Amino acid sequence: MAIQVGDKAPDFELKDNHGRTVKLSDFRGDKNVVLLFYPFAFTGVCTGELCELRDNLPAFVNDDTQLLAVSNDSIHTLRVFAEQEGLEYPLLSDFWPHGNISRAYGVFAEDKGCAVRGTFIIDKEGVVRWTVVNDLPHARDLNEYVKALDTL
């Protein structure tokens, strides 16, 4: 079961597409976080979602908010994907232990070996304030993220 609104967001430490360590707790007290889980780089729906975020980046990466996108791909795959698509926000690798953070958030599909499409908006105190979880073929609505961020 996915983490629910009102739950404390599980902290994590993952490597980004440049090999840098990113910790959720580093944003506590400073920024809201849009934490987005997606199945795999280079797939149609995932590429579309992440490029839509790229095209609307000021709404998701600014003085108040940080976007973090997580997949079960390796950092090397994520580096090439980000370069190819011009993604200038952190792509985090939940590759090893495989899906550990995706499982902590309740969005890992054991039968598919990857995360489903889960998004969690986490406030500056580390509490989940909004969430949506979609199955693999169903893209999320970017406008819903914007509305949820406006309530913080």
Secondary structure as GFF3:
##gff-version 3
##sequence-region A 1 152
A	DSSP	beta_strand	13	16	.	.	.	ID=ss1
A	DSSP	beta_strand	21	23	.	.	.	ID=ss2
A	DSSP	three_ten_helix	24	27	.	.	.	ID=ss3
A	DSSP	beta_strand	32	37	.	.	.	ID=ss4
A	DSSP	alpha_helix	44	55	.	.	.	ID=ss5
A	DSSP	three_ten_helix	57	59	.	.	.	ID=ss6
A	DSSP	beta_strand	65	71	.	.	.	ID=ss7
A	DSSP	alpha_helix	75	85	.	.	.	ID=ss8
A	DSSP	beta_strand	91	93	.	.	.	ID=ss9
A	DSSP	alpha_helix	100	104	.	.	.	ID=ss10
A	DSSP	beta_strand	108	109	.	.	.	ID=ss11
A	DSSP	beta_strand	114	115	.	.	.	ID=ss12
A	DSSP	beta_strand	117	122	.	.	.	ID=ss13
A	DSSP	beta_strand	128	134	.	.	.	ID=ss14
A	DSSP	alpha_helix	142	150	.	.	.	ID=ss15
###
